[in-house]
Amino acid sequence: MKPVFINFTDDEGKVVKTFSTCSLKTGIMDNIFDIAERAENLEKGKMSVSEVKAFYNDLKAVILAIFHYKFSLEELNEGVEQEELMRVFQDICSKISGEMKKN
């Protein structure tokens, strides 16, 4: 897989850390597909507040796993903007889609 990057920023939006991953293990694919399906429902506004909260918690857990726990949940919560979190997930999904099309 081509590299995926996640940027951590300070309070002024300046990138202070960047992590990358090039490895996506088969065992996490079910979680990624589940979250992708739930993301579609989020975009359509078909989720309750508690479902949105569960979605973001699950998304963060998957991001931690994909990046092999190079950072903690606390660091993720405090250093990554919500838009960046979603961009990273979309990037992962597009890399998976691209790899599937090659096969």
FENGI-V601476 format. One record per pair of residues at least 4 apart in sequence whose C-alpha atoms are under 6 Angstrom apart, sorted by the first residue. I is the first residue (numbers start at 1). J is the second residue. If there is no record, write none. Layout:
BEGIN
i->I j->J
i->I j->J
END
This chain:
BEGIN
i->1 j->22
i->2 j->22
i->3 j->21
i->3 j->22
i->4 j->20
i->4 j->21
i->5 j->19
i->5 j->20
i->6 j->18
i->6 j->19
i->7 j->17
i->7 j->18
i->8 j->15
i->8 j->16
i->8 j->17
i->8 j->79
i->8 j->80
i->9 j->13
i->9 j->14
i->9 j->15
i->9 j->16
i->9 j->79
i->10 j->14
i->21 j->67
i->35 j->39
i->41 j->46
i->42 j->46
i->42 j->47
i->47 j->51
i->55 j->59
i->64 j->69
i->65 j->69
i->75 j->79
i->76 j->80
END
